[in-house]
Amino acid sequence: MQALRRFALAALTAAPLLILGLDSTADPRATDRFQHSGRMPPESTADATTQATLFAEAPTGFDNRTNGLLRQGAAYDTLNEDNVVPDRSFNDDRFLFEEVESIADGLGPTYNAQSCAECHQNVVTGGASQIAEHRTGRLDVSGGFFESLGGSLIQSRATNAAIVERVAFEDDVRTFRISTNTLGNGFVECVANETLLAIRDAQPTEIRGTAVMVPVLEGGNAMRVGRFGWKNQHASLESFAADAYLNEMGITNPLFPDENTSSGRNVSFGTPFDPVPEPEDDGDDVQAFANFMRSTKAPSRGRITRDVQAGETLFNQVGCNGCHVSTLRTAQPGSLINGGAMRVPLALGNKIIHPYSDYLSHDIGTGDGIPVLPGPEYAATNVLIRTAPLWALRTRNRLMHDGLSFTKQEAIARHGNQAAGVRDRYGALTDQQKNLVLTFLDSL
């Protein structure tokens, strides 16, 4: 559920900061709203090495239970549309995350899903799923990318048959992006910028990732390292939730107040297709979605056997852990993140998580062909994909960004370019060693 169509991006590498502006043809409102400020306030308030004794493992489990940020609340089956209260409890926010939206709520006019849980519910609410969104566009003679009319995201549903979006024949750059896991993302949000940048700086040149810098919309468009979405297009869960509310369900909100078009055609309030004035949500639902994700436990591990441990050793020896980083630590409680819009709470601060990702963008030969923004200055971003977090891998049977790899072996074989050396080292293992690596992956 990640579809931010227009924002400024800077690829922060070991080279000087590169701040890119918006395409001159973009909506001027988007220029004002989605260009980051270039300001990145420090987020790390203490030296992690001196605070080592204060860190604790983050709670894990697939059990629809809170991680402690919100209280659990009244029994889930006692909640309904009349008595639910946003942010009162974990169960209240879970109810809203699962709630099916209607046209009267602002659903559509073009959309992909009727609830957050429709795309994020395996094996509990907040997990990944088989649902994929569809993106298209085309290249011009100079190689510049042009989005489809209305944006690269093609919504698959509509509230009226006359406005269902279709793929233009000329748009021959086409891809799917499968829904991602959101469990444990509150901890990921609380990983300081400095932590991710230090990982990048320590990576060998041949596999060094790109830190995609994006605006925190609720934080005065402060610049932060993106970490959510296949393109790392969001850095905060509130921005992520607001984006999904508009682009996946068609519900406008304070951070995304303008209705989508239908292939460039205006279908917003005032037309026959949209009976609800903008913004259709006052921001309460967006905040509840974000706080639900912040309150989820991290995915738990399966049984860890000697074979699993041996497989992880081989996983590290061939270099998979260069990008699939096993362990991250969150910032100290009280640290200001998200441009000052959020203070790291006690339940999420000084926690150890094991996502098996560096949350950086890499060129591994599977780029979906869609840059973050159209225009020649963004062309290089079409090959970049976020390192897929491997936690909860055992709950997924459709792999890679497009969901078109169906076995772990197929997914590994697709790794090329920056990952080619690691892939080849895995390929040189004996069959027995490869099976140990696969056994390890099955424990995640």
N, C-alpha and C positions, 0 to 999 in steps of 0.2 A: 504494500500500500504506500508506495513512495512515488510521487509524481510532481514535485515542484518544477514548474515549467520555466520560470523566468527568475533567475537570481544571478548576481555577480559571483564569480568564483575566482579564487587565486590558487594556483598549484604551488604549495609551499614545499620546496625541495631544499637540498643543501645549498642551492644557489640563492641569490637574493629573492625576496618576496616579489611575486608577479601578481599584480592586481589587474584583473580584466574587467572592462566595462561591458555594458549590455549592448546587444546589437541595436543599431540605430533605428531599425524598423519596429522595435518592441513597443508595447503599450507604455506611454510615459508614466502612467501610474505604477507600472511594474518597476520602472527605472528607479523611482523614488522609494518604493517599498522593499525591493528585493536585492538591492546592492548593499553589500556589507560595508561597514564604516571604516574598515582598515584598522580598527582599534581592537587589540586582543589583550584584555587585562590578564595579569598573572592569576593562575588558579591554584598552584601548588604552594601551600602555606608552611610546609615543613619538609625537612630532608627525610625522605623515606627510610634511609639507612639508620637514622637516629631514632626513628619511631617504630622500628621493626617489632618490638615487643607489644606494641599497641594494636597490631593488625590481627584480625580474626577471619576465619573462613566465612564467606557469605552463606546464608542458609540456602539449601537446595531442595528440590522435590517437585514432582508432578502431582500436586494434591489440591490445587485451588485454595491454598492457604497463604495468608499474608507473610511477608518477610519482616514485619514489625513496623513498617513505616505508617501504615494505617491499622487501626484495630480491626479484628475480623468482622465484628458487627452481628446483627440479628441473623438467624438462620436464613440461608439464601432462599429457600422455598417459601418464606413468608413475605418476600418482597414483591411488589407489583408497581405498575405505573403511577398509582395514586399515593403510595407511601415511600417510594424511593427518594433519597436525598443525596444529591451529588456530594462526594468527598466526606460523607459522614463516616463511612467505613469501607473496607476492602470489598465486602459483599455488595454494598450499594454501587460502587464504581464498576464492579464486575457486571452487575445487572445492566448498567448503562452501556457497557462495552458490548454486551450481548444483545441489547435491545434492537428489535427490527424497526427500521424507520419507514414512515409512510409518506405519501405525497403531501399530506397536511403538515408533516414535520419539515418539509423542504426537500425530500428525496428527489434527486434528478435535477432537471429534466433528463440529462444524460448521466449515467452512473455505471458502476461495476458491481456493487454489493449493497445489501440492505442493512448490514451491521458490521462492526469491527470483527466480531467473532466469526463471521462468515468466511473471512480470509485467515483468521488467526485462531485456530482451535484444533490443535493436535499435540499432545494427547489430552490437554486441558486448555481452557480458555487462555489465549495469549501465545500459544504455540504456532508453529508454521502450518502450512497446508499445501494442497495441490493446486490451489487457485493461482492463476497467472494473469497478469495484465498484459495488454498488447500495445506495442509501440511501433510507429512507422515514420518514415520520412524519405528523403531522396538526396542525392548528391548532384550538384550542378557541374558544368564542364570544368570548373576550376577546382573541384573537389570539396567545395563548401557544402555544409549540410543544411537542408531546409526541412523544417518540421512539416507534418501534415497540417492542413487547415485546422485551426483550433488547437494546435499543439501536437507533440509526438504521441501523447497518450490517446489511444482510441478506446473510448468507453464502449463496453459491450452491450449495455442495456439502455433503454430509454422509457420514459413514461408515455410516449406517444409514438406510434409506428412511423409517423412522418419525419421524425428527427433522429432515427437510429443512425449512428455514425458508421460509415463504411470506409474501407481502405481504398484510396485512389490508386488506379493502375500505375501511375507514374511513381508512386512511393514504393520503391523496390528495396529500401532498407527496412527490414521487418524483423521483429524479435519479440520474445516473451520475457517477462520478468516474474518469477514465481514469488509468492508471498513469503516473507521472512519470519523467523521466530522473534517474538518480542519478550519472552520470558527472561528475566534477569537484566533487562535493558536499563532499569534504574541504576544498577551498579555501573553499567557501561557509560551512562551519562555522567556519572560522578568520577570517571577517570579523567584526571587533569590533562589539559593540552600538552603540558610539558612531558608527561609520561609517554604519550604517543609520539611526540617529536623526538624524544630520546631513543625510542625503539627504531624509528626511521634512521636517525643519524648513525646508529650502531650497525645497521644492516650493510653487508657488502655491497659495493656499487652495482654489481650485476643483478641484485634482487631488490635494491632499495626502492621502497614504496614512495608514493606521492601523498602528501597530506593535503587533502582538498579542503580549502578554507571557505566556509559558508556563513551566512548571516544567521544569528539567533533572532528570530523575528520579534519575540517578546522581550528581548534584551537590548532594544535600541539598535538592532541590526549589528551588534558587536560581532567581530570575526571570531570564529571558533573552528577547531578541527572537526570536519564532518565525520560521522560514524554510523549513521543510520541510513538505510537504503542501499541498493546495489551500486549506486554511483557515489555513495557517501554524501548525499545531497542535504542531509540534515545533521545538526549537532545537538539538538535538544528534543526531548520527547513532546513538548508542547507544540513546537513548530511541526514536528513529524505528524502529530495527531491532527492538527489543523489542516495540514496539507491533505491528509487522507480523507478527512471529513468532506472537503470540497471535491477532490479529484476522484475518489472512489465511491462516495455516496452522493455527491452533488449538493452538499449542504454548506452554504456560505457561513462565515464566522468572522469575528473581528480581525483575525490575522489573514484571512483569505475572503474578503468581502464581495468579490466580483464573481458572478456566476460564469461557469464555462459556456462556451458556444457549442453548437452541434456542427462540426466541420466548418467552422467559421460563421455559422448563422446564429444570430442573436436569439436566444430562447429564454432569456431571463425574465424577471418579474416585469409585467407590463405587456408581455406577449401572451398568446393563448396557452403557452406551455408551462408557465410557472405561476401558481397562484399565491406564493408566499413571498413577501418583500424581504430584501436583504438588509442586514445579515439574518439568515434563518436560524442560527444558533447565537445566543448572546455570549458565548464563551464558556458557559458552565459545563457543557458536555465535553468540550475540548479539554478543559482542565481535568475533568473526571477520567477521561481516557488516559491522559498523561499520568495521572496519579495512580491509576490502576496498574499501568505498566511499571511504574516506579515501585509498586508494592509487591510485585510478583517475585517469587523465589527464582534463583538461577536453576537451569536444568540440572538434574542430578545425574551422576554416573551410574552405569550398569555395574555388574559384578567385576571386581578387579582381581584377576588371577595372575599366576606367574607368566602365562602366555601373553596376557594383556600388558604386563610390565615389560616383557621382552620385546613385544611389538612396539611399545612406545620408545624404547631404547633405539630400535632400528629406525623408527620414524624420525627421531632426532639425528641419528647418524647420517642419514641420506640428505638431511637438510630441510625437511618439511617444516620444522619448527622455526625456520628463518622468517617465515611469514605467518604460519599458524602458531602464534606465540601462546604457550600454554597458560601462563599466569600473568595477571595484571592486578594492580592494587588501586583502590579508589583514593580520592583525596581525603584529607583530614576533615572530620566533622567541623562545620562552621565555615569551611572554605567557600568563597563566592565563585560560582560558575555561571555559565550561560550569560556572560556579559553583565553579571551582577543581579540577574533576575532570579537566581536560585541560590540558596545557601545549603551546602551538603548536610543532610540530616544525620543524626546519630545512627539511625538504622542502616544507612548506606555508606557512611564514611569509614575509612580505615578497614575496608573489607578486601579480602583476597578472592578473586574469581578466576575461573579457568575456561575462558571462551575459545581458546585455540584460534585466535585471530590477532593481527596487529591493528585492525581497523584502518588500514591504509589502502590506497588504490594501487593496483599493479596491472601491468600488461602481461597476461599469461596466454595470449593468443585466442581468448574467448570473448573479446570485447564485442558488445552487442551492436556496434555500428552507430549508436546514438550518442552524440556528445552531450555534455551538460547543457549547452546552449548552441543554437545554430550559428553559422558564420565561420570564416576560415580561421579566426584566432582561437577557436575552440576545437579545431579539428582533431588535435591530439587526444582529447578526452574520450573520443569514441572507442578507444582500445582499452580504456581503464575500467576495472571492475574491483569492487571491494573484496578483500580477502574474506571468504565465507567463514564465519564463526562455525566451528565444528561441534560446539556443545549441542546436545539434542540430535546429533546426526543419526542416531539409531531410531529416531521417530520419523525419519523421512525416507521415502522410496523414490523420490524424483529429485535429482541433484543438479548442481551448478545453477547459474543465474536463470537459465531458461527452463529448468526442469526437464531437459531432454537427455540427460544421462540417467540411466536406470540402475546402474550398479556402481559400486565404489571403483572397480577396475576401469570402467568406462570413464568415470570422472577423472581419475588419475591420468589416464592416457590423453585426456584433452589438455592437460597442462603443457604449455609451450612457452616460447619466448623467455621471459624472465624466469619461468619455472622449468625450462627444458632440462637444465642440468640436474635438478632434483628428480625430475621424472625419469631421466636416464639412469640415475643412480639407483632409484627404486627398481627399474627394469632389470638392472644387473644383479639383483638379489636372487637367491635360489627360490624355488617355489615354496619351500618350507618357510623361509624368511618372509616372503611376501604374505603368506597366510597369517603369520604372526602380526604383521602390520595391519592387515584387515581385521584380525581379532581385536586389536587395540581400538581401531576405529569403531567397531561394533559396541565398544564399551562407552562411547561418548554419547 
